[in-house]
Amino acid sequence: MKAVEITEHGTPEVLKLCERPKPEAAHGEVVIKLAFAGVNRPDALQRAGLYHPPKFASDLPGLEGAGEVVQVGEGVTWPRVGDQVCALLPGGGYAQYVATPAVHCLPIPQDMPLDQAACLPENYFTVYSNIVTRGGLTAGERFLVHGGSSGIGTTAIQMANVLGARVFTTAGTDEKCEVCQGLGAERAINYRSEDFVSVMKDVGRANLILDMVGGDYISRNIKALADDGRLVQIAFLQGPIQEINFAHVMMRRLTITGSTLRPQSDEAKAQIAQKLRNEIWPLLDAGRMRVVMDSTFDLADAAKAHARMESSAHIGKIVLRIG
């Protein structure tokens, strides 16, 4: 099969087309003939040598995709051969075929094309598990997500909105801020011209913050939290180290937590998949949430897709057309 591999750690140009053996479905797995694969920040971190695949996972990048099931391993009752699914992948998505646990597959939402469905798993697993399960977001709370025009951000804005929260976000241009408000954000803060801490203080501070920036945002997030607020950290684009005064955390009863998705057990991911299917997929079927697409690249142009993502000019998701 055709695939894109990381020939060495470095810039996007190290991604090269190659031939690899077609995977086989082990017990509890399915093999999917991919039509599209999502492009995500962890793919770029893996390419740069900063995010290593778990043991036994494919060395090929790619954590989500959509296509047709072509092989089913022992013990699998759903999906069946011929079913179209989207799936969270342990790796290996930059390829024509990929093996993944069957319990990490989800049906294609009603009337959704496969390119959009390929954008769902990584973002929806991440956002749901962090703002609902870990963050405990409830209706009426003030929710702040940084990077609102990213794949994670556009998903978080919509999910928090349908859950009844008041949604606030940050973005780097006025155009991106407009998109975020169109998705349901009450206020989109252009971080180049406004201080999100001041804005959040004016509205009563945030009950929950979802952050992927890190760096000095960590201490600023603490200032932007209301008493009994929660900060959930899912990435560190500006680094994981910051000095903070934990006396403020104690006195204001703040919670600081976080998670990464890929190292979690297959069982934990299966539980998230089931919750998504029961609680969120009906909202997608009803059109109450949608995928924001930025651009599509052919598999052979994976390097261009990474360059686009790392430029931070994109709004929404970038996908690879496997073909």
C-alpha positions as CSV (number, residue, x, y, z in Angstrom):
1,M,0.0,0.0,0.0
2,K,1.0,3.6,-0.4
3,A,1.9,5.5,2.8
4,V,3.7,8.6,4.0
5,E,6.5,8.0,6.4
6,I,8.8,10.2,8.5
7,T,12.2,9.6,7.0
8,E,14.0,11.5,9.7
9,H,13.0,14.0,12.4
10,G,12.8,17.5,11.0
11,T,10.8,20.0,8.9
12,P,7.7,19.0,6.8
13,E,10.0,18.0,3.9
14,V,11.0,14.8,5.8
15,L,7.5,13.3,5.0
16,K,8.0,11.1,2.0
17,L,5.7,8.7,0.0
18,C,6.6,5.1,0.4
19,E,5.3,1.5,0.1
20,R,4.4,-0.4,3.2
21,P,2.8,-3.9,3.8
22,K,-1.0,-3.7,4.2
23,P,-1.9,-4.3,7.8
24,E,-3.9,-7.3,9.0
25,A,-6.7,-7.2,11.6
26,A,-5.7,-8.7,14.9
27,H,-8.3,-9.9,17.5
28,G,-10.7,-7.0,18.2
29,E,-9.4,-4.9,15.3
30,V,-10.7,-3.9,11.9
31,V,-8.8,-2.8,8.8
32,I,-10.1,0.4,7.1
33,K,-9.5,1.4,3.5
34,L,-9.1,5.1,4.2
35,A,-10.6,7.7,2.0
36,F,-9.4,10.7,4.1
37,A,-7.2,11.2,7.1
38,G,-7.1,14.2,9.5
39,V,-3.9,16.2,10.0
40,N,-3.3,17.1,13.6
41,R,-0.6,18.9,15.7
42,P,0.6,15.6,17.3
43,D,1.5,14.4,13.8
44,A,3.8,17.4,13.4
45,L,5.3,16.9,16.9
46,Q,6.0,13.2,16.0
47,R,7.6,14.3,12.8
48,A,9.8,16.7,14.7
49,G,10.8,14.0,17.2
50,L,8.9,15.6,20.1
51,Y,6.0,13.0,20.4
52,H,7.0,9.4,20.2
53,P,4.4,6.7,19.3
54,P,3.4,4.3,22.0
55,K,4.9,0.9,22.0
56,F,3.5,-1.4,19.3
57,A,1.8,1.5,17.5
58,S,2.6,2.2,13.8
59,D,5.5,4.5,13.2
60,L,3.4,6.2,10.5
61,P,1.7,9.5,11.5
62,G,-2.0,9.9,11.4
63,L,-4.4,9.6,14.4
64,E,-7.9,9.7,12.7
65,G,-9.5,8.9,9.4
66,A,-12.6,7.8,7.6
67,G,-13.3,5.1,5.0
68,E,-14.7,1.6,4.5
69,V,-14.1,-1.5,6.6
70,V,-12.4,-4.2,4.5
71,Q,-11.4,-6.7,7.2
72,V,-12.7,-7.7,10.6
73,G,-10.7,-9.5,13.3
74,E,-12.0,-12.2,15.6
75,G,-14.3,-11.0,18.4
76,V,-15.6,-8.0,16.5
77,T,-19.4,-7.7,16.2
78,W,-19.4,-4.1,14.8
79,P,-18.5,-2.7,12.4
80,R,-18.9,-5.2,9.6
81,V,-17.1,-5.5,6.3
82,G,-18.5,-2.9,3.9
83,D,-19.5,-0.4,6.7
84,Q,-18.3,3.2,6.4
85,V,-16.8,4.5,9.6
86,C,-14.6,7.2,11.1
87,A,-12.1,6.1,13.7
88,L,-9.6,7.1,16.2
89,L,-6.3,5.5,15.2
90,P,-3.2,4.5,17.2
91,G,-1.1,5.8,14.3
92,G,-0.8,4.8,10.7
93,G,-3.4,7.1,9.2
94,Y,-1.2,8.5,6.5
95,A,-1.7,5.3,4.4
96,Q,-4.3,3.6,2.2
97,Y,-5.1,1.0,4.9
98,V,-5.0,1.1,8.6
99,A,-5.7,-1.2,11.5
100,T,-7.5,0.0,14.6
101,P,-9.5,-1.4,17.5
102,A,-13.1,-1.8,16.4
103,V,-14.3,-0.1,19.6
104,H,-12.6,3.1,18.5
105,C,-14.8,3.3,15.4
106,L,-17.9,5.4,15.1
107,P,-20.6,5.6,12.4
108,I,-20.5,8.4,9.8
109,P,-23.0,11.1,11.0
110,Q,-26.1,11.5,8.8
111,D,-25.4,13.1,5.4
112,M,-21.8,13.9,6.3
113,P,-19.2,13.4,3.6
114,L,-16.2,11.3,4.4
115,D,-13.7,14.2,4.3
116,Q,-15.5,15.9,7.1
117,A,-16.1,12.6,9.0
118,A,-12.3,12.1,8.9
119,C,-11.9,15.3,11.0
120,L,-14.1,14.1,13.9
121,P,-12.4,11.5,16.0
122,E,-9.2,13.1,17.3
123,N,-10.9,16.4,18.1
124,Y,-14.2,15.0,19.5
125,F,-12.5,12.4,21.7
126,T,-10.1,15.1,23.0
127,V,-12.7,17.8,23.6
128,Y,-15.4,15.7,25.1
129,S,-13.1,13.9,27.5
130,N,-11.5,17.1,28.7
131,I,-14.4,19.6,28.9
132,V,-17.2,17.2,29.9
133,T,-15.6,14.2,31.7
134,R,-12.5,15.9,33.2
135,G,-13.6,19.6,33.2
136,G,-17.2,18.9,34.3
137,L,-18.7,21.7,32.2
138,T,-22.3,22.5,32.9
139,A,-25.0,24.7,31.5
140,G,-24.7,28.4,32.4
141,E,-20.9,28.2,33.2
142,R,-18.4,30.5,31.5
143,F,-16.1,28.5,29.3
144,L,-12.9,29.8,27.7
145,V,-11.0,27.9,25.0
146,H,-7.8,29.2,23.5
147,G,-7.0,28.8,19.8
148,G,-10.7,29.0,18.9
149,S,-10.1,28.7,15.1
150,S,-8.1,25.5,15.4
151,G,-9.7,22.0,14.9
152,I,-9.9,21.6,18.7
153,G,-11.1,25.2,19.2
154,T,-14.0,25.0,16.6
155,T,-15.1,21.7,18.1
156,A,-14.9,23.0,21.7
157,I,-16.9,26.2,20.9
158,Q,-19.7,24.2,19.4
159,M,-19.8,21.5,22.0
160,A,-19.8,23.9,24.9
161,N,-22.5,26.0,23.2
162,V,-24.9,23.0,22.7
163,L,-24.2,22.1,26.4
164,G,-25.6,25.5,27.4
165,A,-22.4,27.2,28.5
166,R,-21.4,30.8,27.8
167,V,-18.5,30.4,25.4
168,F,-15.4,32.7,25.1
169,T,-12.4,32.2,23.0
170,T,-9.1,33.6,21.8
171,A,-7.8,33.9,18.2
172,G,-5.1,35.7,16.3
173,T,-7.0,37.7,13.7
174,D,-10.3,39.5,13.4
175,E,-11.3,37.1,10.6
176,K,-10.7,34.1,12.9
177,C,-12.7,35.9,15.7
178,E,-15.6,36.3,13.4
179,V,-15.6,32.6,12.5
180,C,-15.5,31.7,16.2
181,Q,-18.5,34.0,17.0
182,G,-20.4,32.4,14.1
183,L,-19.9,29.0,15.7
184,G,-21.4,30.1,19.0
185,A,-18.8,32.1,20.9
186,E,-20.3,34.9,22.9
187,R,-17.0,36.8,22.7
188,A,-13.9,36.2,20.6
189,I,-10.8,37.9,21.9
190,N,-8.1,38.9,19.4
191,Y,-5.1,38.1,21.6
192,R,-2.8,40.4,19.5
193,S,-4.8,43.5,20.5
194,E,-6.6,42.5,23.7
195,D,-5.8,40.9,27.1
196,F,-7.9,37.8,27.7
197,V,-7.4,38.1,31.4
198,S,-9.0,41.5,31.5
199,V,-11.9,40.5,29.3
200,M,-12.7,37.5,31.4
201,K,-12.5,39.5,34.6
202,D,-15.1,41.9,33.1
203,V,-17.5,39.0,32.6
204,G,-16.9,37.4,36.0
205,R,-14.0,35.1,35.1
206,A,-14.1,31.6,33.6
207,N,-15.4,28.6,35.4
208,L,-13.5,26.3,32.9
209,I,-10.5,27.0,30.6
210,L,-9.3,24.6,28.0
211,D,-5.7,25.5,27.0
212,M,-3.3,24.2,24.4
213,V,-0.8,27.1,24.5
214,G,1.0,26.8,27.8
215,G,3.9,29.0,28.5
216,D,2.9,32.3,30.2
217,Y,-0.7,31.4,29.5
218,I,-0.6,29.0,32.4
219,S,-0.2,31.8,35.0
220,R,-2.6,34.1,33.1
221,N,-5.2,31.4,33.0
222,I,-5.1,31.1,36.7
223,K,-5.8,34.9,37.0
224,A,-8.7,34.5,34.5
225,L,-10.4,31.7,36.5
226,A,-13.3,32.3,38.9
227,D,-13.2,30.8,42.4
228,D,-13.6,27.0,42.2
229,G,-12.6,27.2,38.5
230,R,-10.9,24.5,36.5
231,L,-8.0,24.7,34.1
232,V,-7.6,21.7,31.7
233,Q,-4.3,21.6,29.8
234,I,-4.0,19.5,26.7
235,A,-0.9,20.8,24.9
236,F,2.0,23.2,25.3
237,L,2.7,25.1,22.1
238,Q,4.7,27.7,24.1
239,G,6.2,25.2,26.5
240,P,5.2,23.3,29.7
241,I,7.2,25.2,32.3
242,Q,5.9,28.3,34.2
243,E,6.3,29.6,37.7
244,I,3.0,30.0,39.5
245,N,2.0,30.9,43.1
246,F,0.0,27.9,44.4
247,A,-1.3,30.0,47.3
248,H,-3.8,31.5,44.8
249,V,-4.7,28.0,43.8
250,M,-5.4,27.0,47.4
251,M,-7.2,30.1,48.5
252,R,-9.5,30.2,45.5
253,R,-10.0,26.4,45.4
254,L,-8.8,26.1,41.8
255,T,-8.3,22.8,40.0
256,I,-5.5,22.3,37.5
257,T,-5.5,19.1,35.4
258,G,-4.9,17.9,31.9
259,S,-4.6,14.9,29.7
260,T,-3.2,13.5,26.5
261,L,-5.3,11.1,24.4
262,R,-2.9,8.8,22.6
263,P,-1.2,7.1,25.6
264,Q,-4.6,6.2,27.2
265,S,-5.6,2.5,27.2
266,D,-7.8,1.1,24.5
267,E,-10.5,0.5,27.1
268,A,-10.5,4.2,28.1
269,K,-10.7,5.3,24.5
270,A,-13.6,2.8,23.9
271,Q,-15.5,4.4,26.8
272,I,-15.1,7.8,25.3
273,A,-16.3,6.5,21.9
274,Q,-19.4,5.0,23.5
275,K,-20.2,8.3,25.3
276,L,-19.7,10.2,22.0
277,R,-22.0,7.8,20.1
278,N,-24.7,8.2,22.8
279,E,-24.5,11.9,23.6
280,I,-22.8,13.8,20.8
281,W,-23.4,11.9,17.5
282,P,-27.2,12.6,17.7
283,L,-26.3,16.3,17.7
284,L,-24.1,15.8,14.6
285,D,-26.9,13.8,13.0
286,A,-29.3,16.7,13.7
287,G,-26.9,19.3,12.2
288,R,-26.5,21.1,15.6
289,M,-22.7,20.8,15.2
290,R,-20.6,20.8,12.1
291,V,-17.0,20.4,10.9
292,V,-15.1,23.5,9.9
293,M,-12.8,22.6,7.0
294,D,-9.8,24.5,6.0
295,S,-8.1,22.6,3.1
296,T,-7.5,19.2,1.5
297,F,-4.2,17.9,0.3
298,D,-3.3,14.7,-1.6
299,L,-1.5,12.0,0.4
300,A,1.7,12.7,-1.6
301,D,1.5,16.4,-0.5
302,A,1.5,15.6,3.3
303,A,4.5,18.0,3.7
304,K,2.4,20.8,2.3
305,A,-0.4,20.0,4.7
306,H,2.0,20.2,7.6
307,A,3.4,23.5,6.4
308,R,-0.1,24.8,6.2
309,M,-0.9,23.7,9.7
310,E,2.3,25.1,11.2
311,S,1.8,28.4,9.5
312,S,-1.2,28.9,11.8
313,A,-3.0,30.5,8.9
314,H,-5.6,27.8,8.8
315,I,-9.2,28.0,10.1
316,G,-10.5,24.5,11.1
317,K,-9.3,21.2,9.9
318,I,-6.8,20.1,7.3
319,V,-7.2,16.6,5.7
320,L,-5.3,14.3,3.4
321,R,-7.1,12.7,0.4
322,I,-5.8,9.2,0.4
323,G,-7.2,8.2,-3.0
